[in-house]
Amino acid sequence: MKTNEIKDMTTAELNEKLAELKQELFNLRFQHAVNQLDNPLRMKAVKKDIARIKTFLRQQEQ
């Protein structure tokens, strides 16, 4: 997810996307635990997306 995409989203959409990404990260961690993870780099990408969204939400609060 690019920064430009995040800037175009509303706060409600960002919160919804954040929940989806957290769920995806949970599923990826579960797959990793049972050695069924196809792309381990996806976990890193999802974590970065979560951080980007949280950062943007925090900036909007101020």
mmCIF file of the N, C-alpha and C atoms, coordinates in Angstrom:
data_MODEL
# 
_entry.id   MODEL 
# 
loop_
_atom_site.group_PDB 
_atom_site.id 
_atom_site.type_symbol 
_atom_site.label_atom_id 
_atom_site.label_alt_id 
_atom_site.label_comp_id 
_atom_site.label_asym_id 
_atom_site.label_entity_id 
_atom_site.label_seq_id 
_atom_site.pdbx_PDB_ins_code 
_atom_site.Cartn_x 
_atom_site.Cartn_y 
_atom_site.Cartn_z 
_atom_site.occupancy 
_atom_site.B_iso_or_equiv 
_atom_site.pdbx_formal_charge 
_atom_site.auth_seq_id 
_atom_site.auth_comp_id 
_atom_site.auth_asym_id 
_atom_site.auth_atom_id 
_atom_site.pdbx_PDB_model_num 
ATOM 1   N N  . MET A 1 1  ? 0.842   -1.165  0.000  1.00 0.00 ? 1  MET A N  1 
ATOM 2   C CA . MET A 1 1  ? 0.000   0.000   0.000  1.00 0.00 ? 1  MET A CA 1 
ATOM 3   C C  . MET A 1 1  ? 0.896   1.240   0.000  1.00 0.00 ? 1  MET A C  1 
ATOM 4   N N  . LYS A 1 2  ? 0.608   2.114   -0.904 1.00 0.00 ? 2  LYS A N  1 
ATOM 5   C CA . LYS A 1 2  ? 1.412   3.327   -1.055 1.00 0.00 ? 2  LYS A CA 1 
ATOM 6   C C  . LYS A 1 2  ? 0.871   4.446   -0.174 1.00 0.00 ? 2  LYS A C  1 
ATOM 7   N N  . THR A 1 3  ? 1.725   5.411   0.110  1.00 0.00 ? 3  THR A N  1 
ATOM 8   C CA . THR A 1 3  ? 1.341   6.548   0.934  1.00 0.00 ? 3  THR A CA 1 
ATOM 9   C C  . THR A 1 3  ? 0.239   7.359   0.263  1.00 0.00 ? 3  THR A C  1 
ATOM 10  N N  . ASN A 1 4  ? 0.299   7.481   -1.050 1.00 0.00 ? 4  ASN A N  1 
ATOM 11  C CA . ASN A 1 4  ? -0.732  8.231   -1.777 1.00 0.00 ? 4  ASN A CA 1 
ATOM 12  C C  . ASN A 1 4  ? -2.106  7.596   -1.603 1.00 0.00 ? 4  ASN A C  1 
ATOM 13  N N  . GLU A 1 5  ? -2.146  6.268   -1.573 1.00 0.00 ? 5  GLU A N  1 
ATOM 14  C CA . GLU A 1 5  ? -3.417  5.581   -1.379 1.00 0.00 ? 5  GLU A CA 1 
ATOM 15  C C  . GLU A 1 5  ? -3.970  5.865   0.013  1.00 0.00 ? 5  GLU A C  1 
ATOM 16  N N  . ILE A 1 6  ? -3.089  5.921   0.990  1.00 0.00 ? 6  ILE A N  1 
ATOM 17  C CA . ILE A 1 6  ? -3.509  6.174   2.367  1.00 0.00 ? 6  ILE A CA 1 
ATOM 18  C C  . ILE A 1 6  ? -4.058  7.590   2.506  1.00 0.00 ? 6  ILE A C  1 
ATOM 19  N N  . LYS A 1 7  ? -3.410  8.559   1.862  1.00 0.00 ? 7  LYS A N  1 
ATOM 20  C CA . LYS A 1 7  ? -3.852  9.949   1.956  1.00 0.00 ? 7  LYS A CA 1 
ATOM 21  C C  . LYS A 1 7  ? -5.240  10.157  1.365  1.00 0.00 ? 7  LYS A C  1 
ATOM 22  N N  . ASP A 1 8  ? -5.611  9.332   0.381  1.00 0.00 ? 8  ASP A N  1 
ATOM 23  C CA . ASP A 1 8  ? -6.904  9.478   -0.277 1.00 0.00 ? 8  ASP A CA 1 
ATOM 24  C C  . ASP A 1 8  ? -8.051  8.855   0.516  1.00 0.00 ? 8  ASP A C  1 
ATOM 25  N N  . MET A 1 9  ? -7.739  8.084   1.545  1.00 0.00 ? 9  MET A N  1 
ATOM 26  C CA . MET A 1 9  ? -8.765  7.380   2.303  1.00 0.00 ? 9  MET A CA 1 
ATOM 27  C C  . MET A 1 9  ? -9.263  8.240   3.463  1.00 0.00 ? 9  MET A C  1 
ATOM 28  N N  . THR A 1 10 ? -10.519 8.013   3.845  1.00 0.00 ? 10 THR A N  1 
ATOM 29  C CA . THR A 1 10 ? -11.080 8.687   5.004  1.00 0.00 ? 10 THR A CA 1 
ATOM 30  C C  . THR A 1 10 ? -10.639 7.964   6.276  1.00 0.00 ? 10 THR A C  1 
ATOM 31  N N  . THR A 1 11 ? -10.895 8.575   7.412  1.00 0.00 ? 11 THR A N  1 
ATOM 32  C CA . THR A 1 11 ? -10.510 7.974   8.689  1.00 0.00 ? 11 THR A CA 1 
ATOM 33  C C  . THR A 1 11 ? -11.223 6.641   8.909  1.00 0.00 ? 11 THR A C  1 
ATOM 34  N N  . ALA A 1 12 ? -12.483 6.573   8.542  1.00 0.00 ? 12 ALA A N  1 
ATOM 35  C CA . ALA A 1 12 ? -13.240 5.328   8.700  1.00 0.00 ? 12 ALA A CA 1 
ATOM 36  C C  . ALA A 1 12 ? -12.660 4.227   7.815  1.00 0.00 ? 12 ALA A C  1 
ATOM 37  N N  . GLU A 1 13 ? -12.313 4.585   6.589  1.00 0.00 ? 13 GLU A N  1 
ATOM 38  C CA . GLU A 1 13 ? -11.718 3.605   5.681  1.00 0.00 ? 13 GLU A CA 1 
ATOM 39  C C  . GLU A 1 13 ? -10.359 3.135   6.203  1.00 0.00 ? 13 GLU A C  1 
ATOM 40  N N  . LEU A 1 14 ? -9.595  4.056   6.775  1.00 0.00 ? 14 LEU A N  1 
ATOM 41  C CA . LEU A 1 14 ? -8.291  3.689   7.326  1.00 0.00 ? 14 LEU A CA 1 
ATOM 42  C C  . LEU A 1 14 ? -8.442  2.737   8.503  1.00 0.00 ? 14 LEU A C  1 
ATOM 43  N N  . ASN A 1 15 ? -9.404  3.002   9.357  1.00 0.00 ? 15 ASN A N  1 
ATOM 44  C CA . ASN A 1 15 ? -9.636  2.106   10.494 1.00 0.00 ? 15 ASN A CA 1 
ATOM 45  C C  . ASN A 1 15 ? -10.073 0.723   10.027 1.00 0.00 ? 15 ASN A C  1 
ATOM 46  N N  . GLU A 1 16 ? -10.897 0.689   8.989  1.00 0.00 ? 16 GLU A N  1 
ATOM 47  C CA . GLU A 1 16 ? -11.348 -0.590  8.431  1.00 0.00 ? 16 GLU A CA 1 
ATOM 48  C C  . GLU A 1 16 ? -10.171 -1.352  7.819  1.00 0.00 ? 16 GLU A C  1 
ATOM 49  N N  . LYS A 1 17 ? -9.338  -0.647  7.071  1.00 0.00 ? 17 LYS A N  1 
ATOM 50  C CA . LYS A 1 17 ? -8.169  -1.263  6.446  1.00 0.00 ? 17 LYS A CA 1 
ATOM 51  C C  . LYS A 1 17 ? -7.188  -1.757  7.508  1.00 0.00 ? 17 LYS A C  1 
ATOM 52  N N  . LEU A 1 18 ? -7.040  -0.996  8.587  1.00 0.00 ? 18 LEU A N  1 
ATOM 53  C CA . LEU A 1 18 ? -6.162  -1.380  9.687  1.00 0.00 ? 18 LEU A CA 1 
ATOM 54  C C  . LEU A 1 18 ? -6.636  -2.692  10.309 1.00 0.00 ? 18 LEU A C  1 
ATOM 55  N N  . ALA A 1 19 ? -7.922  -2.823  10.513 1.00 0.00 ? 19 ALA A N  1 
ATOM 56  C CA . ALA A 1 19 ? -8.477  -4.063  11.068 1.00 0.00 ? 19 ALA A CA 1 
ATOM 57  C C  . ALA A 1 19 ? -8.230  -5.238  10.127 1.00 0.00 ? 19 ALA A C  1 
ATOM 58  N N  . GLU A 1 20 ? -8.398  -5.019  8.822  1.00 0.00 ? 20 GLU A N  1 
ATOM 59  C CA . GLU A 1 20 ? -8.152  -6.074  7.837  1.00 0.00 ? 20 GLU A CA 1 
ATOM 60  C C  . GLU A 1 20 ? -6.690  -6.513  7.858  1.00 0.00 ? 20 GLU A C  1 
ATOM 61  N N  . LEU A 1 21 ? -5.783  -5.540  7.930  1.00 0.00 ? 21 LEU A N  1 
ATOM 62  C CA . LEU A 1 21 ? -4.359  -5.859  7.932  1.00 0.00 ? 21 LEU A CA 1 
ATOM 63  C C  . LEU A 1 21 ? -3.958  -6.591  9.202  1.00 0.00 ? 21 LEU A C  1 
ATOM 64  N N  . LYS A 1 22 ? -4.536  -6.217  10.325 1.00 0.00 ? 22 LYS A N  1 
ATOM 65  C CA . LYS A 1 22 ? -4.238  -6.916  11.571 1.00 0.00 ? 22 LYS A CA 1 
ATOM 66  C C  . LYS A 1 22 ? -4.709  -8.362  11.505 1.00 0.00 ? 22 LYS A C  1 
ATOM 67  N N  . GLN A 1 23 ? -5.876  -8.579  10.906 1.00 0.00 ? 23 GLN A N  1 
ATOM 68  C CA . GLN A 1 23 ? -6.393  -9.937  10.739 1.00 0.00 ? 23 GLN A CA 1 
ATOM 69  C C  . GLN A 1 23 ? -5.484  -10.738 9.806  1.00 0.00 ? 23 GLN A C  1 
ATOM 70  N N  . GLU A 1 24 ? -5.042  -10.102 8.721  1.00 0.00 ? 24 GLU A N  1 
ATOM 71  C CA . GLU A 1 24 ? -4.146  -10.769 7.780  1.00 0.00 ? 24 GLU A CA 1 
ATOM 72  C C  . GLU A 1 24 ? -2.822  -11.126 8.457  1.00 0.00 ? 24 GLU A C  1 
ATOM 73  N N  . LEU A 1 25 ? -2.299  -10.226 9.274  1.00 0.00 ? 25 LEU A N  1 
ATOM 74  C CA . LEU A 1 25 ? -1.053  -10.498 9.989  1.00 0.00 ? 25 LEU A CA 1 
ATOM 75  C C  . LEU A 1 25 ? -1.231  -11.668 10.953 1.00 0.00 ? 25 LEU A C  1 
ATOM 76  N N  . PHE A 1 26 ? -2.366  -11.723 11.623 1.00 0.00 ? 26 PHE A N  1 
ATOM 77  C CA . PHE A 1 26 ? -2.645  -12.848 12.515 1.00 0.00 ? 26 PHE A CA 1 
ATOM 78  C C  . PHE A 1 26 ? -2.638  -14.158 11.733 1.00 0.00 ? 26 PHE A C  1 
ATOM 79  N N  . ASN A 1 27 ? -3.307  -14.160 10.577 1.00 0.00 ? 27 ASN A N  1 
ATOM 80  C CA . ASN A 1 27 ? -3.355  -15.374 9.756  1.00 0.00 ? 27 ASN A CA 1 
ATOM 81  C C  . ASN A 1 27 ? -1.960  -15.762 9.265  1.00 0.00 ? 27 ASN A C  1 
ATOM 82  N N  . LEU A 1 28 ? -1.165  -14.760 8.870  1.00 0.00 ? 28 LEU A N  1 
ATOM 83  C CA . LEU A 1 28 ? 0.192   -15.051 8.407  1.00 0.00 ? 28 LEU A CA 1 
ATOM 84  C C  . LEU A 1 28 ? 1.045   -15.624 9.530  1.00 0.00 ? 28 LEU A C  1 
ATOM 85  N N  . ARG A 1 29 ? 0.899   -15.081 10.731 1.00 0.00 ? 29 ARG A N  1 
ATOM 86  C CA . ARG A 1 29 ? 1.654   -15.612 11.871 1.00 0.00 ? 29 ARG A CA 1 
ATOM 87  C C  . ARG A 1 29 ? 1.241   -17.041 12.181 1.00 0.00 ? 29 ARG A C  1 
ATOM 88  N N  . PHE A 1 30 ? -0.042  -17.317 12.077 1.00 0.00 ? 30 PHE A N  1 
ATOM 89  C CA . PHE A 1 30 ? -0.527  -18.674 12.308 1.00 0.00 ? 30 PHE A CA 1 
ATOM 90  C C  . PHE A 1 30 ? 0.045   -19.628 11.264 1.00 0.00 ? 30 PHE A C  1 
ATOM 91  N N  . GLN A 1 31 ? 0.022   -19.220 9.998  1.00 0.00 ? 31 GLN A N  1 
ATOM 92  C CA . GLN A 1 31 ? 0.586   -20.055 8.931  1.00 0.00 ? 31 GLN A CA 1 
ATOM 93  C C  . GLN A 1 31 ? 2.077   -20.268 9.152  1.00 0.00 ? 31 GLN A C  1 
ATOM 94  N N  . HIS A 1 32 ? 2.765   -19.242 9.607  1.00 0.00 ? 32 HIS A N  1 
ATOM 95  C CA . HIS A 1 32 ? 4.202   -19.347 9.865  1.00 0.00 ? 32 HIS A CA 1 
ATOM 96  C C  . HIS A 1 32 ? 4.477   -20.352 10.995 1.00 0.00 ? 32 HIS A C  1 
ATOM 97  N N  . ALA A 1 33 ? 3.613   -20.365 11.991 1.00 0.00 ? 33 ALA A N  1 
ATOM 98  C CA . ALA A 1 33 ? 3.793   -21.263 13.125 1.00 0.00 ? 33 ALA A CA 1 
ATOM 99  C C  . ALA A 1 33 ? 3.641   -22.732 12.730 1.00 0.00 ? 33 ALA A C  1 
ATOM 100 N N  . VAL A 1 34 ? 2.779   -22.997 11.763 1.00 0.00 ? 34 VAL A N  1 
ATOM 101 C CA . VAL A 1 34 ? 2.564   -24.386 11.337 1.00 0.00 ? 34 VAL A CA 1 
ATOM 102 C C  . VAL A 1 34 ? 3.302   -24.701 10.035 1.00 0.00 ? 34 VAL A C  1 
ATOM 103 N N  . ASN A 1 35 ? 4.259   -23.840 9.705  1.00 0.00 ? 35 ASN A N  1 
ATOM 104 C CA . ASN A 1 35 ? 5.136   -24.041 8.536  1.00 0.00 ? 35 ASN A CA 1 
ATOM 105 C C  . ASN A 1 35 ? 4.381   -24.177 7.217  1.00 0.00 ? 35 ASN A C  1 
ATOM 106 N N  . GLN A 1 36 ? 3.362   -23.360 7.024  1.00 0.00 ? 36 GLN A N  1 
ATOM 107 C CA . GLN A 1 36 ? 2.616   -23.362 5.775  1.00 0.00 ? 36 GLN A CA 1 
ATOM 108 C C  . GLN A 1 36 ? 2.659   -22.005 5.081  1.00 0.00 ? 36 GLN A C  1 
ATOM 109 N N  . LEU A 1 37 ? 3.587   -21.158 5.489  1.00 0.00 ? 37 LEU A N  1 
ATOM 110 C CA . LEU A 1 37 ? 3.667   -19.815 4.929  1.00 0.00 ? 37 LEU A CA 1 
ATOM 111 C C  . LEU A 1 37 ? 4.404   -19.855 3.600  1.00 0.00 ? 37 LEU A C  1 
ATOM 112 N N  . ASP A 1 38 ? 3.747   -19.386 2.532  1.00 0.00 ? 38 ASP A N  1 
ATOM 113 C CA . ASP A 1 38 ? 4.343   -19.414 1.197  1.00 0.00 ? 38 ASP A CA 1 
ATOM 114 C C  . ASP A 1 38 ? 5.348   -18.289 1.003  1.00 0.00 ? 38 ASP A C  1 
ATOM 115 N N  . ASN A 1 39 ? 4.988   -17.075 1.440  1.00 0.00 ? 39 ASN A N  1 
ATOM 116 C CA . ASN A 1 39 ? 5.838   -15.911 1.213  1.00 0.00 ? 39 ASN A CA 1 
ATOM 117 C C  . ASN A 1 39 ? 6.104   -15.211 2.545  1.00 0.00 ? 39 ASN A C  1 
ATOM 118 N N  . PRO A 1 40 ? 7.236   -15.501 3.185  1.00 0.00 ? 40 PRO A N  1 
ATOM 119 C CA . PRO A 1 40 ? 7.510   -14.883 4.479  1.00 0.00 ? 40 PRO A CA 1 
ATOM 120 C C  . PRO A 1 40 ? 7.716   -13.370 4.409  1.00 0.00 ? 40 PRO A C  1 
ATOM 121 N N  . LEU A 1 41 ? 8.044   -12.842 3.245  1.00 0.00 ? 41 LEU A N  1 
ATOM 122 C CA . LEU A 1 41 ? 8.218   -11.400 3.100  1.00 0.00 ? 41 LEU A CA 1 
ATOM 123 C C  . LEU A 1 41 ? 6.888   -10.653 3.189  1.00 0.00 ? 41 LEU A C  1 
ATOM 124 N N  . ARG A 1 42 ? 5.789   -11.364 3.011  1.00 0.00 ? 42 ARG A N  1 
ATOM 125 C CA . ARG A 1 42 ? 4.470   -10.732 3.105  1.00 0.00 ? 42 ARG A CA 1 
ATOM 126 C C  . ARG A 1 42 ? 4.218   -10.226 4.526  1.00 0.00 ? 42 ARG A C  1 
ATOM 127 N N  . MET A 1 43 ? 4.735   -10.949 5.520  1.00 0.00 ? 43 MET A N  1 
ATOM 128 C CA . MET A 1 43 ? 4.577   -10.505 6.909  1.00 0.00 ? 43 MET A CA 1 
ATOM 129 C C  . MET A 1 43 ? 5.226   -9.140  7.109  1.00 0.00 ? 43 MET A C  1 
ATOM 130 N N  . LYS A 1 44 ? 6.403   -8.958  6.557  1.00 0.00 ? 44 LYS A N  1 
ATOM 131 C CA . LYS A 1 44 ? 7.109   -7.681  6.685  1.00 0.00 ? 44 LYS A CA 1 
ATOM 132 C C  . LYS A 1 44 ? 6.325   -6.558  6.011  1.00 0.00 ? 44 LYS A C  1 
ATOM 133 N N  . ALA A 1 45 ? 5.785   -6.834  4.837  1.00 0.00 ? 45 ALA A N  1 
ATOM 134 C CA . ALA A 1 45 ? 5.022   -5.826  4.103  1.00 0.00 ? 45 ALA A CA 1 
ATOM 135 C C  . ALA A 1 45 ? 3.756   -5.432  4.859  1.00 0.00 ? 45 ALA A C  1 
ATOM 136 N N  . VAL A 1 46 ? 3.088   -6.406  5.440  1.00 0.00 ? 46 VAL A N  1 
ATOM 137 C CA . VAL A 1 46 ? 1.855   -6.121  6.186  1.00 0.00 ? 46 VAL A CA 1 
ATOM 138 C C  . VAL A 1 46 ? 2.169   -5.286  7.425  1.00 0.00 ? 46 VAL A C  1 
ATOM 139 N N  . LYS A 1 47 ? 3.265   -5.613  8.112  1.00 0.00 ? 47 LYS A N  1 
ATOM 140 C CA . LYS A 1 47 ? 3.652   -4.833  9.293  1.00 0.00 ? 47 LYS A CA 1 
ATOM 141 C C  . LYS A 1 47 ? 3.941   -3.385  8.915  1.00 0.00 ? 47 LYS A C  1 
ATOM 142 N N  . LYS A 1 48 ? 4.602   -3.181  7.786  1.00 0.00 ? 48 LYS A N  1 
ATOM 143 C CA . LYS A 1 48 ? 4.911   -1.815  7.343  1.00 0.00 ? 48 LYS A CA 1 
ATOM 144 C C  . LYS A 1 48 ? 3.638   -1.064  6.974  1.00 0.00 ? 48 LYS A C  1 
ATOM 145 N N  . ASP A 1 49 ? 2.693   -1.749  6.330  1.00 0.00 ? 49 ASP A N  1 
ATOM 146 C CA . ASP A 1 49 ? 1.417   -1.110  5.992  1.00 0.00 ? 49 ASP A CA 1 
ATOM 147 C C  . ASP A 1 49 ? 0.665   -0.691  7.246  1.00 0.00 ? 49 ASP A C  1 
ATOM 148 N N  . ILE A 1 50 ? 0.679   -1.559  8.254  1.00 0.00 ? 50 ILE A N  1 
ATOM 149 C CA . ILE A 1 50 ? 0.020   -1.231  9.522  1.00 0.00 ? 50 ILE A CA 1 
ATOM 150 C C  . ILE A 1 50 ? 0.666   0.008   10.135 1.00 0.00 ? 50 ILE A C  1 
ATOM 151 N N  . ALA A 1 51 ? 1.991   0.055   10.121 1.00 0.00 ? 51 ALA A N  1 
ATOM 152 C CA . ALA A 1 51 ? 2.713   1.199   10.686 1.00 0.00 ? 51 ALA A CA 1 
ATOM 153 C C  . ALA A 1 51 ? 2.401   2.477   9.919  1.00 0.00 ? 51 ALA A C  1 
ATOM 154 N N  . ARG A 1 52 ? 2.320   2.395   8.598  1.00 0.00 ? 52 ARG A N  1 
ATOM 155 C CA . ARG A 1 52 ? 2.003   3.577   7.787  1.00 0.00 ? 52 ARG A CA 1 
ATOM 156 C C  . ARG A 1 52 ? 0.624   4.126   8.135  1.00 0.00 ? 52 ARG A C  1 
ATOM 157 N N  . ILE A 1 53 ? -0.334  3.220   8.242  1.00 0.00 ? 53 ILE A N  1 
ATOM 158 C CA . ILE A 1 53 ? -1.703  3.650   8.541  1.00 0.00 ? 53 ILE A CA 1 
ATOM 159 C C  . ILE A 1 53 ? -1.772  4.250   9.943  1.00 0.00 ? 53 ILE A C  1 
ATOM 160 N N  . LYS A 1 54 ? -1.139  3.601   10.916 1.00 0.00 ? 54 LYS A N  1 
ATOM 161 C CA . LYS A 1 54 ? -1.156  4.139   12.280 1.00 0.00 ? 54 LYS A CA 1 
ATOM 162 C C  . LYS A 1 54 ? -0.490  5.507   12.342 1.00 0.00 ? 54 LYS A C  1 
ATOM 163 N N  . THR A 1 55 ? 0.602   5.669   11.620 1.00 0.00 ? 55 THR A N  1 
ATOM 164 C CA . THR A 1 55 ? 1.295   6.959   11.590 1.00 0.00 ? 55 THR A CA 1 
ATOM 165 C C  . THR A 1 55 ? 0.400   8.033   11.007 1.00 0.00 ? 55 THR A C  1 
ATOM 166 N N  . PHE A 1 56 ? -0.263  7.718   9.900  1.00 0.00 ? 56 PHE A N  1 
ATOM 167 C CA . PHE A 1 56 ? -1.131  8.695   9.265  1.00 0.00 ? 56 PHE A CA 1 
ATOM 168 C C  . PHE A 1 56 ? -2.321  9.051   10.162 1.00 0.00 ? 56 PHE A C  1 
ATOM 169 N N  . LEU A 1 57 ? -2.900  8.045   10.834 1.00 0.00 ? 57 LEU A N  1 
ATOM 170 C CA . LEU A 1 57 ? -4.010  8.319   11.745 1.00 0.00 ? 57 LEU A CA 1 
ATOM 171 C C  . LEU A 1 57 ? -3.577  9.214   12.901 1.00 0.00 ? 57 LEU A C  1 
ATOM 172 N N  . ARG A 1 58 ? -2.359  8.982   13.399 1.00 0.00 ? 58 ARG A N  1 
ATOM 173 C CA . ARG A 1 58 ? -1.838  9.795   14.491 1.00 0.00 ? 58 ARG A CA 1 
ATOM 174 C C  . ARG A 1 58 ? -1.618  11.237  14.029 1.00 0.00 ? 58 ARG A C  1 
ATOM 175 N N  . GLN A 1 59 ? -1.151  11.411  12.804 1.00 0.00 ? 59 GLN A N  1 
ATOM 176 C CA . GLN A 1 59 ? -0.935  12.762  12.265 1.00 0.00 ? 59 GLN A CA 1 
ATOM 177 C C  . GLN A 1 59 ? -2.252  13.507  12.112 1.00 0.00 ? 59 GLN A C  1 
ATOM 178 N N  . GLN A 1 60 ? -3.300  12.790  11.753 1.00 0.00 ? 60 GLN A N  1 
ATOM 179 C CA . GLN A 1 60 ? -4.603  13.427  11.585 1.00 0.00 ? 60 GLN A CA 1 
ATOM 180 C C  . GLN A 1 60 ? -5.181  13.882  12.921 1.00 0.00 ? 60 GLN A C  1 
ATOM 181 N N  . GLU A 1 61 ? -4.807  13.214  14.009 1.00 0.00 ? 61 GLU A N  1 
ATOM 182 C CA . GLU A 1 61 ? -5.316  13.588  15.328 1.00 0.00 ? 61 GLU A CA 1 
ATOM 183 C C  . GLU A 1 61 ? -4.807  14.968  15.749 1.00 0.00 ? 61 GLU A C  1 
ATOM 184 N N  . GLN A 1 62 ? -3.630  15.316  15.332 1.00 0.00 ? 62 GLN A N  1 
ATOM 185 C CA . GLN A 1 62 ? -2.997  16.559  15.794 1.00 0.00 ? 62 GLN A CA 1 
ATOM 186 C C  . GLN A 1 62 ? -3.452  17.752  15.021 1.00 0.00 ? 62 GLN A C  1 
# 
